Amino acid sequence: MSAAPAEPEEIDRILAALADPTRRRMVDLLRDGPMRAGELAAAFDISGPAVSRHLRVLRENDLIEEEAAGDDRRLRVYRLRAAPFADLQSWLEEVAAFWTVQLSAFKKHAEGKSRKGRKK
């Protein structure tokens, strides 16, 4: 995980990039390892330019990185970047911890009311 918590704007950027189901599916595919653009495109029923636009959004938001595939500079390989997902996980853990405390307090409150109601 990151040394410092991610800024809210960073989390907003990550969530906005992942809001599209096609981009989430691309991320799911890339979890299995790096893929060429053509391999990613084959998994979708959308045009090549649409695939490129989705990859650009993921790349511009630092969720993926691209590099040349071997000697052919025209072929590009895409892979996930770990840091933004670690930032997102850290934020989600903070949210989960908040709700754990809130729900625990509500449970204690509800159980206390229930016990008082039975004493009457």
Phi, psi and omega in degrees: 000163180292152179292318179249148179298148179291146175292150178305323180296325179294315178297319178301316180298315181297312181295322178296318179294326181272000182291336182274130182297328178294317179292323176297320179295321176299317178299317178302316180295320182287346176296334179281351179135172182301148179219150173282157180303319180297323177294318177295315182300324182296339182276356185233151177260055178226166183290160176303315178299325178294319177300314180300319179297316179296318178297321179298317179299315179297319181291315181294337177261014174062022178277334177227164172230156180234153176209163178292145179267100177067222184279338183273104183293344180282331180277132182244140176246136181246142178216155178287149171258133185285323189304311182295328179287327174293320177298316180296317179298318179299316178297316179297324177295322177296317179297316180297319179297319177302311183290330176298315178296314182298315181291325177295317178296319179296319179299314179299318179297313181295319179294323178295317177296321181296317180295318179295323180293327181284337183286342183290000000 
